[in-house]
Amino acid sequence: MTALLRLRLAGFLRTGRAVAPLLTGLVALGILYGGGRAQPAEAYGVSAVVLFPVLAWQTKVLLDVEPDGQRRLAQVTVGAGRERAAGLLAATVAALGTVAVALVFPWLVGGVTGPVEPGHRPVGVGIALGLWAHLLAVPPSVVLGALASRAVTRSAGYGVAVLALGGVGAVVLGLTGSVAPWLVPPIMATARATAGDTPAATVTLLTLWAAGWSAVAAVGYLWWRRSRA
């Protein structure tokens, strides 16, 4: 499975398919940080919201690079379960790489304040919360991208519809006062938490929420892949 993971990452990078999502993310973050400097936790919380659909799109692109025939051959060689796990792991590795760039980017363009100001969190705490917010967005974005992949939707149009519905839904249903916030991962709730007080109980609750949503969505992805086999 390790060889298959490396193969998919290599195909994603060598074909240049990684460029479009990365550039889109950097442009979006450039616009975000162009509005003025902010405290690290607050800036990173919004950054995670912006990156969520980008990471989902990146996952779809990575999973769609491999031809259908090659994917079926991989299933025969390593087994269907390992083939699907290798795809999700490769997408997670790629997402973590993009997150690393997103965490460094605001410091390069002067989008965050460095010195501690009265009434604000220490910079180290803000960076830690920002890292948490981005890592929290990785599993649900990867699963959303997997659900939009060609192996599930069988159509580029349906894939785009899944990405759009998931990205817009995460924002709309994540707003304060939403009637069904549990239908989407806590991307917006995490952004609100980083902007205000963030007690340990809130961090735990949001982490469990994201993990639970991702697990349910991943089960749906694996079931759909098996039904499509």
Secondary structure by P-SEA (a helix, b strand, c coil): caaaaaaaaaaacccccaaaaaaaaaaaaaaaaccccccaaaaaaaaaaaaaaaaaaaaaaaaacccaaaaaaaaaaccaaaaaaaaaaaaaaaaaaaaaaaaaccccccccccccccccccaaaaaaaaaaaaaaacaaaaaaaaaacccccccaaaaaaaaaaaaaaaaaaacccccccccccaaaaaaaaaaccccaaaaaaaaaaaaaaaaaaaaaaaaaaaaac
